[in-house]
Amino acid sequence: MKKFVLWGTYCDRVLEQRAPYRQAHLEYLQHLHSTGQVLTIGPTQDLTQVFGIYCAADEATARALVEADPYWQNHIWTGYQLHEWIQAI
C-alpha cells in the first residue's frame, strides 16, 4: 500500500457548520482507521486546515476515500491537496 498525505482547508465558521455531519464524519474515519486506510487525521489548532495520512493502492483510490467523507460531501472541507508520501522512519 502506498501512503498519501492530505492537506485540506475548512469552511468558514467550521464549528457550527460541521455540527450536523460530525458524527457521520467520525464514524467514517473510525472505519477507515480500523481497516488500515487512514493512519491519522485531524485539524490544525486554529481549525483552518486538516492533515491526514491515507493508505491506498493508488492516488485515485486515496482521492475516492477523501471524497467519500461527509465533510467533503457537505463542503466542510473546501479544498485539498494529496501527495504520495515516502515514509523514511
Phi and psi restraints in degrees (range 20) as a CNS / XPLOR table:
assign (resid 1 and name C) (resid 2 and name N)
       (resid 2 and name CA) (resid 2 and name C) 1.0 -88.3 20.0 2
assign (resid 2 and name N) (resid 2 and name CA)
       (resid 2 and name C) (resid 3 and name N) 1.0 158.2 20.0 2
assign (resid 2 and name C) (resid 3 and name N)
       (resid 3 and name CA) (resid 3 and name C) 1.0 -113.8 20.0 2
assign (resid 3 and name N) (resid 3 and name CA)
       (resid 3 and name C) (resid 4 and name N) 1.0 142.4 20.0 2
assign (resid 3 and name C) (resid 4 and name N)
       (resid 4 and name CA) (resid 4 and name C) 1.0 -130.7 20.0 2
assign (resid 4 and name N) (resid 4 and name CA)
       (resid 4 and name C) (resid 5 and name N) 1.0 130.4 20.0 2
assign (resid 4 and name C) (resid 5 and name N)
       (resid 5 and name CA) (resid 5 and name C) 1.0 -91.2 20.0 2
assign (resid 5 and name N) (resid 5 and name CA)
       (resid 5 and name C) (resid 6 and name N) 1.0 131.3 20.0 2
assign (resid 5 and name C) (resid 6 and name N)
       (resid 6 and name CA) (resid 6 and name C) 1.0 -107.1 20.0 2
assign (resid 6 and name N) (resid 6 and name CA)
       (resid 6 and name C) (resid 7 and name N) 1.0 130.7 20.0 2
assign (resid 6 and name C) (resid 7 and name N)
       (resid 7 and name CA) (resid 7 and name C) 1.0 -124.7 20.0 2
assign (resid 7 and name N) (resid 7 and name CA)
       (resid 7 and name C) (resid 8 and name N) 1.0 123.5 20.0 2
assign (resid 7 and name C) (resid 8 and name N)
       (resid 8 and name CA) (resid 8 and name C) 1.0 -135.1 20.0 2
assign (resid 8 and name N) (resid 8 and name CA)
       (resid 8 and name C) (resid 9 and name N) 1.0 169.7 20.0 2
assign (resid 8 and name C) (resid 9 and name N)
       (resid 9 and name CA) (resid 9 and name C) 1.0 -117.1 20.0 2
assign (resid 9 and name N) (resid 9 and name CA)
       (resid 9 and name C) (resid 10 and name N) 1.0 151.1 20.0 2
assign (resid 9 and name C) (resid 10 and name N)
       (resid 10 and name CA) (resid 10 and name C) 1.0 -100.1 20.0 2
assign (resid 10 and name N) (resid 10 and name CA)
       (resid 10 and name C) (resid 11 and name N) 1.0 157.0 20.0 2
assign (resid 10 and name C) (resid 11 and name N)
       (resid 11 and name CA) (resid 11 and name C) 1.0 -70.4 20.0 2
assign (resid 11 and name N) (resid 11 and name CA)
       (resid 11 and name C) (resid 12 and name N) 1.0 167.7 20.0 2
assign (resid 11 and name C) (resid 12 and name N)
       (resid 12 and name CA) (resid 12 and name C) 1.0 -67.3 20.0 2
assign (resid 12 and name N) (resid 12 and name CA)
       (resid 12 and name C) (resid 13 and name N) 1.0 150.9 20.0 2
assign (resid 12 and name C) (resid 13 and name N)
       (resid 13 and name CA) (resid 13 and name C) 1.0 53.6 20.0 2
assign (resid 13 and name N) (resid 13 and name CA)
       (resid 13 and name C) (resid 14 and name N) 1.0 45.3 20.0 2
assign (resid 13 and name C) (resid 14 and name N)
       (resid 14 and name CA) (resid 14 and name C) 1.0 -58.1 20.0 2
assign (resid 14 and name N) (resid 14 and name CA)
       (resid 14 and name C) (resid 15 and name N) 1.0 -38.7 20.0 2
assign (resid 14 and name C) (resid 15 and name N)
       (resid 15 and name CA) (resid 15 and name C) 1.0 -59.6 20.0 2
assign (resid 15 and name N) (resid 15 and name CA)
       (resid 15 and name C) (resid 16 and name N) 1.0 -42.7 20.0 2
assign (resid 15 and name C) (resid 16 and name N)
       (resid 16 and name CA) (resid 16 and name C) 1.0 -81.3 20.0 2
assign (resid 16 and name N) (resid 16 and name CA)
       (resid 16 and name C) (resid 17 and name N) 1.0 -34.4 20.0 2
assign (resid 16 and name C) (resid 17 and name N)
       (resid 17 and name CA) (resid 17 and name C) 1.0 -69.2 20.0 2
assign (resid 17 and name N) (resid 17 and name CA)
       (resid 17 and name C) (resid 18 and name N) 1.0 -33.3 20.0 2
assign (resid 17 and name C) (resid 18 and name N)
       (resid 18 and name CA) (resid 18 and name C) 1.0 -80.1 20.0 2
assign (resid 18 and name N) (resid 18 and name CA)
       (resid 18 and name C) (resid 19 and name N) 1.0 -17.8 20.0 2
assign (resid 18 and name C) (resid 19 and name N)
       (resid 19 and name CA) (resid 19 and name C) 1.0 -48.7 20.0 2
assign (resid 19 and name N) (resid 19 and name CA)
       (resid 19 and name C) (resid 20 and name N) 1.0 -47.7 20.0 2
assign (resid 19 and name C) (resid 20 and name N)
       (resid 20 and name CA) (resid 20 and name C) 1.0 -67.4 20.0 2
assign (resid 20 and name N) (resid 20 and name CA)
       (resid 20 and name C) (resid 21 and name N) 1.0 -18.4 20.0 2
assign (resid 20 and name C) (resid 21 and name N)
       (resid 21 and name CA) (resid 21 and name C) 1.0 -112.5 20.0 2
assign (resid 21 and name N) (resid 21 and name CA)
       (resid 21 and name C) (resid 22 and name N) 1.0 -4.3 20.0 2
assign (resid 21 and name C) (resid 22 and name N)
       (resid 22 and name CA) (resid 22 and name C) 1.0 -60.7 20.0 2
assign (resid 22 and name N) (resid 22 and name CA)
       (resid 22 and name C) (resid 23 and name N) 1.0 -46.9 20.0 2
assign (resid 22 and name C) (resid 23 and name N)
       (resid 23 and name CA) (resid 23 and name C) 1.0 -62.7 20.0 2
assign (resid 23 and name N) (resid 23 and name CA)
       (resid 23 and name C) (resid 24 and name N) 1.0 -45.3 20.0 2
assign (resid 23 and name C) (resid 24 and name N)
       (resid 24 and name CA) (resid 24 and name C) 1.0 -63.3 20.0 2
assign (resid 24 and name N) (resid 24 and name CA)
       (resid 24 and name C) (resid 25 and name N) 1.0 -39.1 20.0 2
assign (resid 24 and name C) (resid 25 and name N)
       (resid 25 and name CA) (resid 25 and name C) 1.0 -61.3 20.0 2
assign (resid 25 and name N) (resid 25 and name CA)
       (resid 25 and name C) (resid 26 and name N) 1.0 -48.6 20.0 2
assign (resid 25 and name C) (resid 26 and name N)
       (resid 26 and name CA) (resid 26 and name C) 1.0 -64.8 20.0 2
assign (resid 26 and name N) (resid 26 and name CA)
       (resid 26 and name C) (resid 27 and name N) 1.0 -39.4 20.0 2
assign (resid 26 and name C) (resid 27 and name N)
       (resid 27 and name CA) (resid 27 and name C) 1.0 -65.4 20.0 2
assign (resid 27 and name N) (resid 27 and name CA)
       (resid 27 and name C) (resid 28 and name N) 1.0 -40.3 20.0 2
assign (resid 27 and name C) (resid 28 and name N)
       (resid 28 and name CA) (resid 28 and name C) 1.0 -62.9 20.0 2
assign (resid 28 and name N) (resid 28 and name CA)
       (resid 28 and name C) (resid 29 and name N) 1.0 -46.5 20.0 2
assign (resid 28 and name C) (resid 29 and name N)
       (resid 29 and name CA) (resid 29 and name C) 1.0 -64.7 20.0 2
assign (resid 29 and name N) (resid 29 and name CA)
       (resid 29 and name C) (resid 30 and name N) 1.0 -38.2 20.0 2
assign (resid 29 and name C) (resid 30 and name N)
       (resid 30 and name CA) (resid 30 and name C) 1.0 -62.1 20.0 2
assign (resid 30 and name N) (resid 30 and name CA)
       (resid 30 and name C) (resid 31 and name N) 1.0 -40.8 20.0 2
assign (resid 30 and name C) (resid 31 and name N)
       (resid 31 and name CA) (resid 31 and name C) 1.0 -62.2 20.0 2
assign (resid 31 and name N) (resid 31 and name CA)
       (resid 31 and name C) (resid 32 and name N) 1.0 -47.1 20.0 2
assign (resid 31 and name C) (resid 32 and name N)
       (resid 32 and name CA) (resid 32 and name C) 1.0 -61.6 20.0 2
assign (resid 32 and name N) (resid 32 and name CA)
       (resid 32 and name C) (resid 33 and name N) 1.0 -39.8 20.0 2
assign (resid 32 and name C) (resid 33 and name N)
       (resid 33 and name CA) (resid 33 and name C) 1.0 -66.4 20.0 2
assign (resid 33 and name N) (resid 33 and name CA)
       (resid 33 and name C) (resid 34 and name N) 1.0 -43.4 20.0 2
assign (resid 33 and name C) (resid 34 and name N)
       (resid 34 and name CA) (resid 34 and name C) 1.0 -68.0 20.0 2
assign (resid 34 and name N) (resid 34 and name CA)
       (resid 34 and name C) (resid 35 and name N) 1.0 -23.0 20.0 2
assign (resid 34 and name C) (resid 35 and name N)
       (resid 35 and name CA) (resid 35 and name C) 1.0 -99.4 20.0 2
assign (resid 35 and name N) (resid 35 and name CA)
       (resid 35 and name C) (resid 36 and name N) 1.0 6.6 20.0 2
assign (resid 35 and name C) (resid 36 and name N)
       (resid 36 and name CA) (resid 36 and name C) 1.0 77.2 20.0 2
assign (resid 36 and name N) (resid 36 and name CA)
       (resid 36 and name C) (resid 37 and name N) 1.0 16.3 20.0 2
assign (resid 36 and name C) (resid 37 and name N)
       (resid 37 and name CA) (resid 37 and name C) 1.0 -92.6 20.0 2
assign (resid 37 and name N) (resid 37 and name CA)
       (resid 37 and name C) (resid 38 and name N) 1.0 -13.0 20.0 2
assign (resid 37 and name C) (resid 38 and name N)
       (resid 38 and name CA) (resid 38 and name C) 1.0 -138.5 20.0 2
assign (resid 38 and name N) (resid 38 and name CA)
       (resid 38 and name C) (resid 39 and name N) 1.0 130.2 20.0 2
assign (resid 38 and name C) (resid 39 and name N)
       (resid 39 and name CA) (resid 39 and name C) 1.0 -87.5 20.0 2
assign (resid 39 and name N) (resid 39 and name CA)
       (resid 39 and name C) (resid 40 and name N) 1.0 -42.0 20.0 2
assign (resid 39 and name C) (resid 40 and name N)
       (resid 40 and name CA) (resid 40 and name C) 1.0 -159.7 20.0 2
assign (resid 40 and name N) (resid 40 and name CA)
       (resid 40 and name C) (resid 41 and name N) 1.0 153.4 20.0 2
assign (resid 40 and name C) (resid 41 and name N)
       (resid 41 and name CA) (resid 41 and name C) 1.0 -163.9 20.0 2
assign (resid 41 and name N) (resid 41 and name CA)
       (resid 41 and name C) (resid 42 and name N) 1.0 147.2 20.0 2
assign (resid 41 and name C) (resid 42 and name N)
       (resid 42 and name CA) (resid 42 and name C) 1.0 174.3 20.0 2
assign (resid 42 and name N) (resid 42 and name CA)
       (resid 42 and name C) (resid 43 and name N) 1.0 167.7 20.0 2
assign (resid 42 and name C) (resid 43 and name N)
       (resid 43 and name CA) (resid 43 and name C) 1.0 -85.1 20.0 2
assign (resid 43 and name N) (resid 43 and name CA)
       (resid 43 and name C) (resid 44 and name N) 1.0 158.4 20.0 2
assign (resid 43 and name C) (resid 44 and name N)
       (resid 44 and name CA) (resid 44 and name C) 1.0 -71.6 20.0 2
assign (resid 44 and name N) (resid 44 and name CA)
       (resid 44 and name C) (resid 45 and name N) 1.0 159.7 20.0 2
assign (resid 44 and name C) (resid 45 and name N)
       (resid 45 and name CA) (resid 45 and name C) 1.0 -54.7 20.0 2
assign (resid 45 and name N) (resid 45 and name CA)
       (resid 45 and name C) (resid 46 and name N) 1.0 -36.1 20.0 2
assign (resid 45 and name C) (resid 46 and name N)
       (resid 46 and name CA) (resid 46 and name C) 1.0 -85.5 20.0 2
assign (resid 46 and name N) (resid 46 and name CA)
       (resid 46 and name C) (resid 47 and name N) 1.0 4.2 20.0 2
assign (resid 46 and name C) (resid 47 and name N)
       (resid 47 and name CA) (resid 47 and name C) 1.0 58.3 20.0 2
assign (resid 47 and name N) (resid 47 and name CA)
       (resid 47 and name C) (resid 48 and name N) 1.0 33.8 20.0 2
assign (resid 47 and name C) (resid 48 and name N)
       (resid 48 and name CA) (resid 48 and name C) 1.0 -105.0 20.0 2
assign (resid 48 and name N) (resid 48 and name CA)
       (resid 48 and name C) (resid 49 and name N) 1.0 -22.5 20.0 2
assign (resid 48 and name C) (resid 49 and name N)
       (resid 49 and name CA) (resid 49 and name C) 1.0 -137.0 20.0 2
assign (resid 49 and name N) (resid 49 and name CA)
       (resid 49 and name C) (resid 50 and name N) 1.0 157.6 20.0 2
assign (resid 49 and name C) (resid 50 and name N)
       (resid 50 and name CA) (resid 50 and name C) 1.0 -120.0 20.0 2
assign (resid 50 and name N) (resid 50 and name CA)
       (resid 50 and name C) (resid 51 and name N) 1.0 141.7 20.0 2
assign (resid 50 and name C) (resid 51 and name N)
       (resid 51 and name CA) (resid 51 and name C) 1.0 -124.1 20.0 2
assign (resid 51 and name N) (resid 51 and name CA)
       (resid 51 and name C) (resid 52 and name N) 1.0 137.9 20.0 2
assign (resid 51 and name C) (resid 52 and name N)
       (resid 52 and name CA) (resid 52 and name C) 1.0 -154.8 20.0 2
assign (resid 52 and name N) (resid 52 and name CA)
       (resid 52 and name C) (resid 53 and name N) 1.0 161.6 20.0 2
assign (resid 52 and name C) (resid 53 and name N)
       (resid 53 and name CA) (resid 53 and name C) 1.0 -126.4 20.0 2
assign (resid 53 and name N) (resid 53 and name CA)
       (resid 53 and name C) (resid 54 and name N) 1.0 117.0 20.0 2
assign (resid 53 and name C) (resid 54 and name N)
       (resid 54 and name CA) (resid 54 and name C) 1.0 -104.6 20.0 2
assign (resid 54 and name N) (resid 54 and name CA)
       (resid 54 and name C) (resid 55 and name N) 1.0 150.4 20.0 2
assign (resid 54 and name C) (resid 55 and name N)
       (resid 55 and name CA) (resid 55 and name C) 1.0 -117.3 20.0 2
assign (resid 55 and name N) (resid 55 and name CA)
       (resid 55 and name C) (resid 56 and name N) 1.0 126.4 20.0 2
assign (resid 55 and name C) (resid 56 and name N)
       (resid 56 and name CA) (resid 56 and name C) 1.0 -157.9 20.0 2
assign (resid 56 and name N) (resid 56 and name CA)
       (resid 56 and name C) (resid 57 and name N) 1.0 163.0 20.0 2
assign (resid 56 and name C) (resid 57 and name N)
       (resid 57 and name CA) (resid 57 and name C) 1.0 -66.9 20.0 2
assign (resid 57 and name N) (resid 57 and name CA)
       (resid 57 and name C) (resid 58 and name N) 1.0 -31.8 20.0 2
assign (resid 57 and name C) (resid 58 and name N)
       (resid 58 and name CA) (resid 58 and name C) 1.0 -158.9 20.0 2
assign (resid 58 and name N) (resid 58 and name CA)
       (resid 58 and name C) (resid 59 and name N) 1.0 172.9 20.0 2
assign (resid 58 and name C) (resid 59 and name N)
       (resid 59 and name CA) (resid 59 and name C) 1.0 -63.7 20.0 2
assign (resid 59 and name N) (resid 59 and name CA)
       (resid 59 and name C) (resid 60 and name N) 1.0 -38.3 20.0 2
assign (resid 59 and name C) (resid 60 and name N)
       (resid 60 and name CA) (resid 60 and name C) 1.0 -60.8 20.0 2
assign (resid 60 and name N) (resid 60 and name CA)
       (resid 60 and name C) (resid 61 and name N) 1.0 -40.3 20.0 2
assign (resid 60 and name C) (resid 61 and name N)
       (resid 61 and name CA) (resid 61 and name C) 1.0 -68.2 20.0 2
assign (resid 61 and name N) (resid 61 and name CA)
       (resid 61 and name C) (resid 62 and name N) 1.0 -41.0 20.0 2
assign (resid 61 and name C) (resid 62 and name N)
       (resid 62 and name CA) (resid 62 and name C) 1.0 -62.5 20.0 2
assign (resid 62 and name N) (resid 62 and name CA)
       (resid 62 and name C) (resid 63 and name N) 1.0 -42.7 20.0 2
assign (resid 62 and name C) (resid 63 and name N)
       (resid 63 and name CA) (resid 63 and name C) 1.0 -62.8 20.0 2
assign (resid 63 and name N) (resid 63 and name CA)
       (resid 63 and name C) (resid 64 and name N) 1.0 -38.0 20.0 2
assign (resid 63 and name C) (resid 64 and name N)
       (resid 64 and name CA) (resid 64 and name C) 1.0 -63.2 20.0 2
assign (resid 64 and name N) (resid 64 and name CA)
       (resid 64 and name C) (resid 65 and name N) 1.0 -37.8 20.0 2
assign (resid 64 and name C) (resid 65 and name N)
       (resid 65 and name CA) (resid 65 and name C) 1.0 -64.5 20.0 2
assign (resid 65 and name N) (resid 65 and name CA)
       (resid 65 and name C) (resid 66 and name N) 1.0 -44.5 20.0 2
assign (resid 65 and name C) (resid 66 and name N)
       (resid 66 and name CA) (resid 66 and name C) 1.0 -62.1 20.0 2
assign (resid 66 and name N) (resid 66 and name CA)
       (resid 66 and name C) (resid 67 and name N) 1.0 -46.2 20.0 2
assign (resid 66 and name C) (resid 67 and name N)
       (resid 67 and name CA) (resid 67 and name C) 1.0 -77.3 20.0 2
assign (resid 67 and name N) (resid 67 and name CA)
       (resid 67 and name C) (resid 68 and name N) 1.0 -10.4 20.0 2
assign (resid 67 and name C) (resid 68 and name N)
       (resid 68 and name CA) (resid 68 and name C) 1.0 -86.5 20.0 2
assign (resid 68 and name N) (resid 68 and name CA)
       (resid 68 and name C) (resid 69 and name N) 1.0 -8.6 20.0 2
assign (resid 68 and name C) (resid 69 and name N)
       (resid 69 and name CA) (resid 69 and name C) 1.0 -69.2 20.0 2
assign (resid 69 and name N) (resid 69 and name CA)
       (resid 69 and name C) (resid 70 and name N) 1.0 136.0 20.0 2
assign (resid 69 and name C) (resid 70 and name N)
       (resid 70 and name CA) (resid 70 and name C) 1.0 -56.0 20.0 2
assign (resid 70 and name N) (resid 70 and name CA)
       (resid 70 and name C) (resid 71 and name N) 1.0 -29.5 20.0 2
assign (resid 70 and name C) (resid 71 and name N)
       (resid 71 and name CA) (resid 71 and name C) 1.0 -68.6 20.0 2
assign (resid 71 and name N) (resid 71 and name CA)
       (resid 71 and name C) (resid 72 and name N) 1.0 -36.0 20.0 2
assign (resid 71 and name C) (resid 72 and name N)
       (resid 72 and name CA) (resid 72 and name C) 1.0 -72.6 20.0 2
assign (resid 72 and name N) (resid 72 and name CA)
       (resid 72 and name C) (resid 73 and name N) 1.0 -46.2 20.0 2
assign (resid 72 and name C) (resid 73 and name N)
       (resid 73 and name CA) (resid 73 and name C) 1.0 -64.0 20.0 2
assign (resid 73 and name N) (resid 73 and name CA)
       (resid 73 and name C) (resid 74 and name N) 1.0 -26.5 20.0 2
assign (resid 73 and name C) (resid 74 and name N)
       (resid 74 and name CA) (resid 74 and name C) 1.0 -109.6 20.0 2
assign (resid 74 and name N) (resid 74 and name CA)
       (resid 74 and name C) (resid 75 and name N) 1.0 18.0 20.0 2
assign (resid 74 and name C) (resid 75 and name N)
       (resid 75 and name CA) (resid 75 and name C) 1.0 66.0 20.0 2
assign (resid 75 and name N) (resid 75 and name CA)
       (resid 75 and name C) (resid 76 and name N) 1.0 25.2 20.0 2
assign (resid 75 and name C) (resid 76 and name N)
       (resid 76 and name CA) (resid 76 and name C) 1.0 -75.7 20.0 2
assign (resid 76 and name N) (resid 76 and name CA)
       (resid 76 and name C) (resid 77 and name N) 1.0 -42.9 20.0 2
assign (resid 76 and name C) (resid 77 and name N)
       (resid 77 and name CA) (resid 77 and name C) 1.0 -87.7 20.0 2
assign (resid 77 and name N) (resid 77 and name CA)
       (resid 77 and name C) (resid 78 and name N) 1.0 128.1 20.0 2
assign (resid 77 and name C) (resid 78 and name N)
       (resid 78 and name CA) (resid 78 and name C) 1.0 -102.3 20.0 2
assign (resid 78 and name N) (resid 78 and name CA)
       (resid 78 and name C) (resid 79 and name N) 1.0 -11.3 20.0 2
assign (resid 78 and name C) (resid 79 and name N)
       (resid 79 and name CA) (resid 79 and name C) 1.0 -175.2 20.0 2
assign (resid 79 and name N) (resid 79 and name CA)
       (resid 79 and name C) (resid 80 and name N) 1.0 160.7 20.0 2
assign (resid 79 and name C) (resid 80 and name N)
       (resid 80 and name CA) (resid 80 and name C) 1.0 -157.1 20.0 2
assign (resid 80 and name N) (resid 80 and name CA)
       (resid 80 and name C) (resid 81 and name N) 1.0 157.4 20.0 2
assign (resid 80 and name C) (resid 81 and name N)
       (resid 81 and name CA) (resid 81 and name C) 1.0 -121.2 20.0 2
assign (resid 81 and name N) (resid 81 and name CA)
       (resid 81 and name C) (resid 82 and name N) 1.0 144.4 20.0 2
assign (resid 81 and name C) (resid 82 and name N)
       (resid 82 and name CA) (resid 82 and name C) 1.0 -130.6 20.0 2
assign (resid 82 and name N) (resid 82 and name CA)
       (resid 82 and name C) (resid 83 and name N) 1.0 128.2 20.0 2
assign (resid 82 and name C) (resid 83 and name N)
       (resid 83 and name CA) (resid 83 and name C) 1.0 -130.4 20.0 2
assign (resid 83 and name N) (resid 83 and name CA)
       (resid 83 and name C) (resid 84 and name N) 1.0 133.9 20.0 2
assign (resid 83 and name C) (resid 84 and name N)
       (resid 84 and name CA) (resid 84 and name C) 1.0 -65.6 20.0 2
assign (resid 84 and name N) (resid 84 and name CA)
       (resid 84 and name C) (resid 85 and name N) 1.0 138.8 20.0 2
assign (resid 84 and name C) (resid 85 and name N)
       (resid 85 and name CA) (resid 85 and name C) 1.0 -122.4 20.0 2
assign (resid 85 and name N) (resid 85 and name CA)
       (resid 85 and name C) (resid 86 and name N) 1.0 136.9 20.0 2
assign (resid 85 and name C) (resid 86 and name N)
       (resid 86 and name CA) (resid 86 and name C) 1.0 -105.6 20.0 2
assign (resid 86 and name N) (resid 86 and name CA)
       (resid 86 and name C) (resid 87 and name N) 1.0 113.0 20.0 2
assign (resid 86 and name C) (resid 87 and name N)
       (resid 87 and name CA) (resid 87 and name C) 1.0 -79.1 20.0 2
assign (resid 87 and name N) (resid 87 and name CA)
       (resid 87 and name C) (resid 88 and name N) 1.0 113.9 20.0 2
assign (resid 87 and name C) (resid 88 and name N)
       (resid 88 and name CA) (resid 88 and name C) 1.0 -82.0 20.0 2
assign (resid 88 and name N) (resid 88 and name CA)
       (resid 88 and name C) (resid 89 and name N) 1.0 -38.3 20.0 2
